[in-house]
Amino acid sequence: MEPQKSVRPYGSWSSPISAELVAQAGVRLGQPMLSGNYIYWLESRPTQGGRQVLVRCGFDANCVDLTPHDLNVRTRVHEYGGGDYTVSHGNVYFSNFSDQRVYCQKPGEPAQPVTPPTGMRFADFAADSRRNKLVAVREEHTSGREPTNTIVSLDLCCVSEGNVLVAGNDFYASPRLSPDGKRMLWLTWNHPNMPWDGTELWVADIDSEGDVSNARLLAGGKNESIFQPQWAEDGSIYFVSDRSGWYNIYREQDAEIRSITQMQAEFGRPQWVFGMRTYAVLSPSRLICTYCSGGIWYLASIDTESLEMSTYDLPYSSILGVAAAHQRVVFWAGSPTNSGVLVLFDPSNGRSQVLRASSDVQLDPGYVSVPSEIEFPTEGSLTAHAFFYAPKNRDYEPPVGEKPPVLVISHGGPTGSASSVLDFAIQYWTSRGIAVLDVNYGGSANYGRSYRERLKGTWGLTDVSDCVNAVRYMAECGAIDLERAAIRGGSAGGYTTLAALTFTDVFKAGASYYGVSDLELLARDTHKFESRYLDGLIGEYPAKKRVYHERSPINFTHRLSCPVIFFQGLEDKVVPPNQAELMAEDLKNRGLPVAYVVFEAEGHGFRQAENIKKAISAEYYFYSKVFGFEPANGVEPVVIFNME
């Protein structure tokens, strides 16, 4: 017989998923690689200040840390990094975060620098063992102007800044050498495109000295996004393209391009960071790939001759970083009940082995809300997508007739996406009796190019209306209380949050985490990778200055009429603190309930566990006062102005 549940209002349920647990949820696992008889990956460890450590593991699951304690495997190219390391013949080559120098670490020896401390950044490495060189994307930050990006080769016999192989465009990625070392692939694109808008795939010859010649365009253009070019052993070339409207896999062989997949599904992802992989060449006639359909990622095998595809039955909803060698596959995976594991997979029999879990914490299923993927009607007779998490706590039930408050999440990017993978931060809310609606508004990844392009020229409109229509839809379904609907988001998601609170009256409260409130300021002062991003999302600046003004919440604080809590790092260079300060002060002066929580040693995104804990606790306390429920677990109060 099940124990009798206590009756308490939604929002006031006591939960074992504490703010401390959210703040220390576990390590981030990424960039897995197979080389020789070992598996490699990166671990970002919160207990070490987010330092990224390279781990090596044998097939016997005997694992060791390779990175010395004074080094941090992380590049800052494009600011977002990725492609932080590579391995060749047991030697590890990586970028170190503090000085952005490239290091070589040979087995049993200390790491030695390959590049000088001259303001150069390097990423997306490819080893050229025949010439004892390392090919990489280089970003030069020494001129005082916009950084210059090139593809270079680094001579491993001496310390140098590298010899430029390819230059002239704004951006480069994915330099890859053919198996015989005689040709090289790369991706390139120019402002104002982002890599998911349009890229070009080039191939060129390489002579005995490593110099490039006879370059030719293979695929892509201003309106076609190419992703993850890769060589096969026979010299043919695989790549992912969205030329069909969906990211599908293609193969170039003997000057002929053939589609390997033809599905309305995504076999690629927006390239926010270097080194992203959604497929791997397992043999001359077989690929292992991942694809997304309906917001869920699957692992499959493709016969490249018959084009027959077989999908594996695995307990995961998200799969990243596929790599293969020696008839084995490694990848990161997560599910609605698993926050993330690194998996070694045998495609011949479908067996898998968990190498490392991102967290040792095992949540009781009685407190875990498993999301439903919903599709709801929105503007223009279209539909949009979201994940809905109903309140879940084995110890409590609500009073008869009560509907739960709902917290709408607007993800960042904005060309990002919400995932169904277990997130302790979401379960924090649902286990306390607050529903969560994680919206994949128009412009989000994973639903095809046309869906991604819904945000072109309409940022601040499409995303806002989709969040509004999502919560209205769930209210019509009887799943939530529309009079207790709040919205939250960080950075670009914080902008959507502030725009929804300012320009609509659907939400009754909101939380902005370092949210963008002044679009003009963002357009004038941001890093190179995103410096023209807003051209596509809003329009060219300053030609569209009026539109930037009209969509900036900071210019219309008089239209905001509900309680808001702001969280801001005082060292934030992307969204300066004065944006939040001005909005908070205006709401305070107009008598609206408002809270402003600052963190002195934080920038754009909170990294310190104690601050993450304080922020989520303050947000919970804020909603308890706004929506009138008693917070559980003795949460620490926060100052709310104009709140009786």
VENBEL-V89816 format. One record per helix or strand of 3 or more residues. SS is the DSSP state (a for helix, b for strand). FROM is the first residue (numbers start at 1). LEN is the number of residues. Records with the same first field share a line. If there is no record, write none. Layout:
BEGIN
SS=FROM-LEN + FROM-LEN
END
This chain:
BEGIN
a=19-5 + 46-3 + 365-3 + 379-3 + 424-7 + 449-7 + 462-15 + 482-3 + 492-12 + 519-6 + 528-3 + 533-5 + 545-6 + 553-7 + 577-13 + 609-19
b=28-8 + 38-8 + 51-8 + 63-3 + 85-4 + 91-6 + 102-4 + 120-9 + 133-8 + 148-8 + 163-4 + 171-7 + 183-7 + 200-7 + 212-10 + 226-6 + 237-5 + 248-6 + 256-4 + 279-5 + 286-8 + 296-8 + 309-3 + 318-8 + 328-8 + 338-9 + 351-7 + 372-7 + 382-8 + 406-5 + 435-6 + 485-6 + 509-5 + 563-7 + 594-6
END
